[in-house]
Amino acid sequence: MILIPAIDLINGQCVRLTQGDYAQKKVYNESPLEVAKQFEGAGITRLHLVDLDGAKAKTVINLPVLELIASQTALEIDFGGGIQSTADLQRVLDAGAKQITAGSIAVRQPELVDMWLETYGSETIILGSDARSEKIAVGGWEEATDVSVYDFVAEWQSKGIQYTISTDVAKDGLLQGPSLALYQNLQSRCPGMQIIASGGVSQWSDWEDLEKLNLYGVIVGKAIYEGRMTLEEIEKRIVSAC
């Protein structure tokens, strides 16, 4: 299971929200590049970069930060937030992202994401399947839908999607443990899907619980920034896994 740290961006700064609430924002570092380099120095190879300004504005805002991190580190970056057109997607890839996360757009304009899959391939497009009470949430988690997260992922898997990042919004940023039932149910409904868990991881025991589910990866944010899972510990685990 791959550990993928998250950098969430507002006004070009590294922040974290609680349960997706923009009013509950905490700035951890004014230099996302500095944070990314710290991750790389600990042996991390992947980065989940989220443009929260973009998710809210429905257009990519923090592209310069992506360009900076991509040009000054060797991290493989998946980028999400504000990608609403093929032009947006191409700009993000040109700026150095290896993959993009399609969440809200996959709900609102599925035919566009169908085209992206055909053009860019399933290795490039990650499905964002974030949910409140097992229903898909969009628009930076500010808008609820009545779409079942399980039906949503199953439908896109049938179209060729291989990867999904799924967050239980109710767990995000609370450091109270991940939604194990969500991922178990996703595995049951969508066998073969490469699931990346996100939200709620607060300590190494949470990591170990998720690892038992044989998930593809887990995104960790606040637990690192709050020092509950240190970069030193992460580096030791990466080295021992090799």
C-alpha positions as CSV (number, residue, x, y, z in Angstrom):
1,M,0.0,0.0,0.0
2,I,1.5,3.3,-1.1
3,L,1.6,6.3,1.3
4,I,0.7,9.4,-0.6
5,P,0.9,12.7,1.4
6,A,-1.5,15.5,0.5
7,I,-0.8,19.2,0.0
8,D,-4.0,21.2,-0.1
9,L,-3.7,24.7,-1.5
10,I,-5.5,28.0,-0.7
11,N,-3.9,31.3,-1.8
12,G,-0.7,29.3,-2.7
13,Q,-0.3,28.1,0.8
14,C,-0.3,24.6,2.3
15,V,-3.5,24.3,4.4
16,R,-5.9,21.7,5.8
17,L,-9.6,22.0,6.2
18,T,-11.8,20.1,8.6
19,Q,-14.6,18.1,7.0
20,G,-14.1,20.1,3.8
21,D,-15.2,23.3,5.5
22,Y,-13.4,26.4,4.1
23,A,-14.2,28.3,7.3
24,Q,-12.2,25.7,9.3
25,K,-8.8,26.4,7.6
26,K,-5.4,26.0,9.2
27,V,-2.3,27.2,7.3
28,Y,0.6,24.8,7.9
29,N,3.3,26.3,5.6
30,E,3.4,29.3,3.3
31,S,5.8,27.3,1.0
32,P,4.2,24.1,-0.5
33,L,7.5,23.6,-2.3
34,E,9.4,23.4,1.0
35,V,6.8,20.8,2.2
36,A,7.1,18.8,-1.0
37,K,10.9,18.7,-0.7
38,Q,10.6,17.4,2.9
39,F,8.3,14.6,1.6
40,E,10.8,13.8,-1.1
41,G,13.7,13.8,1.4
42,A,11.8,11.1,3.4
43,G,11.7,8.8,0.5
44,I,8.2,9.6,-0.6
45,T,7.6,9.3,-4.4
46,R,4.0,10.4,-4.8
47,L,2.1,13.6,-4.0
48,H,-1.6,14.4,-4.0
49,L,-1.9,18.1,-4.8
50,V,-5.3,19.7,-4.4
51,D,-6.3,23.2,-5.6
52,L,-9.0,24.1,-3.1
53,D,-9.3,27.6,-4.6
54,G,-9.9,25.9,-8.0
55,A,-12.5,23.5,-6.6
56,K,-14.5,26.4,-5.3
57,A,-14.0,28.6,-8.4
58,K,-14.5,25.8,-10.9
59,T,-11.3,26.7,-12.7
60,V,-7.6,25.9,-11.9
61,I,-6.1,28.6,-9.7
62,N,-2.9,27.3,-8.2
63,L,-1.1,26.1,-11.4
64,P,2.1,28.0,-10.6
65,V,2.5,25.9,-7.4
66,L,2.1,22.7,-9.4
67,E,4.7,24.0,-11.9
68,L,7.1,24.8,-9.1
69,I,6.9,21.5,-7.3
70,A,7.0,19.5,-10.6
71,S,10.1,21.3,-11.8
72,Q,12.0,21.2,-8.5
73,T,11.2,17.7,-7.3
74,A,10.9,14.2,-8.8
75,L,7.6,13.5,-7.1
76,E,4.9,11.9,-9.2
77,I,2.0,14.3,-8.8
78,D,-1.7,13.7,-9.1
79,F,-3.6,17.0,-9.2
80,G,-7.2,17.8,-8.5
81,G,-9.4,20.8,-8.1
82,G,-10.9,23.1,-10.7
83,I,-10.3,20.9,-13.8
84,Q,-13.5,21.6,-15.8
85,S,-12.3,21.4,-19.4
86,T,-9.9,19.6,-21.7
87,A,-7.9,22.9,-21.8
88,D,-7.6,22.8,-18.0
89,L,-6.6,19.2,-18.0
90,Q,-3.9,19.8,-20.7
91,R,-2.6,22.8,-18.7
92,V,-2.2,20.7,-15.6
93,L,-0.4,17.9,-17.5
94,D,1.8,20.4,-19.2
95,A,2.7,21.9,-15.8
96,G,4.0,18.5,-14.7
97,A,1.2,16.5,-13.2
98,K,1.3,12.8,-14.0
99,Q,-2.3,12.2,-13.2
100,I,-5.4,14.3,-12.6
101,T,-8.4,13.6,-10.3
102,A,-11.8,14.0,-11.9
103,G,-14.5,14.3,-9.2
104,S,-17.2,16.9,-9.7
105,I,-16.7,16.9,-13.5
106,A,-17.4,13.2,-13.6
107,V,-20.8,13.9,-12.1
108,R,-21.7,17.0,-14.0
109,Q,-20.2,16.2,-17.4
110,P,-19.6,12.4,-17.7
111,E,-19.4,12.6,-21.5
112,L,-16.3,14.9,-21.1
113,V,-14.6,12.4,-18.8
114,D,-15.4,9.6,-21.2
115,M,-13.5,11.6,-23.9
116,W,-10.6,12.1,-21.5
117,L,-10.4,8.4,-20.8
118,E,-10.3,7.7,-24.5
119,T,-7.7,10.4,-25.2
120,Y,-5.4,10.3,-22.2
121,G,-5.9,6.7,-21.0
122,S,-6.9,5.2,-17.6
123,E,-3.4,5.6,-16.2
124,T,-3.9,9.4,-16.3
125,I,-7.5,9.8,-15.0
126,I,-8.2,9.1,-11.3
127,L,-11.9,9.1,-10.3
128,G,-12.6,11.3,-7.3
129,S,-15.4,9.6,-5.3
130,D,-15.8,11.7,-2.2
131,A,-18.9,11.1,-0.1
132,R,-21.1,12.2,2.8
133,S,-23.3,9.4,4.2
134,E,-22.4,7.3,1.1
135,K,-23.6,9.9,-1.3
136,I,-21.2,11.7,-3.7
137,A,-20.3,15.3,-2.7
138,V,-19.0,17.7,-5.3
139,G,-17.8,21.3,-5.7
140,G,-15.1,21.1,-3.0
141,W,-17.5,19.0,-1.0
142,E,-19.8,21.9,-0.6
143,E,-22.6,20.4,-2.7
144,A,-24.5,17.2,-1.9
145,T,-25.9,14.8,-4.5
146,D,-28.2,11.8,-4.3
147,V,-25.7,9.6,-6.2
148,S,-24.6,6.5,-4.3
149,V,-20.8,6.3,-4.1
150,Y,-20.9,2.6,-4.8
151,D,-23.0,3.0,-7.9
152,F,-20.8,5.9,-9.1
153,V,-17.5,4.0,-8.8
154,A,-19.0,0.8,-10.3
155,E,-20.3,2.7,-13.3
156,W,-17.0,4.4,-14.0
157,Q,-15.1,1.1,-13.5
158,S,-17.3,-0.4,-16.2
159,K,-16.0,2.4,-18.5
160,G,-12.4,1.6,-17.8
161,I,-11.4,3.7,-14.8
162,Q,-8.8,1.8,-12.8
163,Y,-8.1,4.2,-9.8
164,T,-10.3,6.0,-7.4
165,I,-9.5,8.3,-4.5
166,S,-12.4,8.1,-2.0
167,T,-12.9,10.3,1.0
168,D,-15.5,10.0,3.7
169,V,-16.0,13.8,4.2
170,A,-17.3,13.2,7.7
171,K,-14.0,11.8,8.7
172,D,-11.7,14.2,6.9
173,G,-9.4,16.3,9.1
174,L,-10.8,15.0,12.4
175,L,-8.0,12.5,13.1
176,Q,-10.5,10.0,14.4
177,G,-9.8,7.1,12.1
178,P,-10.7,6.2,8.5
179,S,-14.0,4.9,7.2
180,L,-13.1,1.2,7.0
181,A,-16.6,0.2,6.1
182,L,-16.6,2.6,3.1
183,Y,-13.5,0.9,1.6
184,Q,-14.7,-2.6,2.4
185,N,-18.0,-1.9,0.7
186,L,-16.2,-0.4,-2.3
187,Q,-14.0,-3.5,-2.6
188,S,-17.1,-5.7,-2.5
189,R,-19.0,-3.7,-5.1
190,C,-16.1,-3.0,-7.3
191,P,-13.6,-5.9,-7.3
192,G,-10.3,-5.0,-9.0
193,M,-10.7,-1.3,-8.5
194,Q,-7.4,0.3,-7.3
195,I,-8.8,2.2,-4.2
196,I,-6.9,5.0,-2.6
197,A,-8.3,5.8,0.9
198,S,-8.4,9.4,2.1
199,G,-9.5,11.0,5.3
200,G,-9.3,10.3,9.0
201,V,-5.9,8.6,9.2
202,S,-4.5,9.8,12.5
203,Q,-1.8,7.3,13.5
204,W,0.1,4.2,12.3
205,S,-2.6,1.9,13.6
206,D,-5.1,3.5,11.2
207,W,-2.5,2.8,8.4
208,E,-2.2,-0.8,9.5
209,D,-6.0,-1.3,9.6
210,L,-6.2,0.0,6.0
211,E,-3.2,-2.1,4.9
212,K,-5.1,-5.2,6.0
213,L,-7.8,-4.4,3.3
214,N,-5.1,-4.6,0.6
215,L,-5.9,-1.1,-0.8
216,Y,-3.8,0.4,-3.5
217,G,-2.8,3.5,-1.4
218,V,-3.7,5.9,1.3
219,I,-3.6,9.7,1.4
220,V,-2.3,11.2,4.6
221,G,-2.4,14.9,5.4
222,K,-3.2,16.3,8.8
223,A,-1.6,13.4,10.7
224,I,1.7,14.4,9.2
225,Y,1.3,18.1,9.7
226,E,0.3,17.6,13.3
227,G,3.3,15.3,13.9
228,R,1.3,12.2,14.6
229,M,3.0,10.4,11.8
230,T,6.5,11.9,11.4
231,L,8.6,12.0,8.3
232,E,11.3,10.1,10.2
233,E,8.9,7.3,10.9
234,I,7.7,7.3,7.3
235,E,11.2,7.1,6.0
236,K,12.0,4.1,8.2
237,R,8.9,2.3,7.0
238,I,9.7,3.0,3.4
239,V,13.3,1.8,3.8
240,S,12.1,-1.4,5.6
241,A,9.6,-2.1,2.9
242,C,12.3,-2.0,0.3
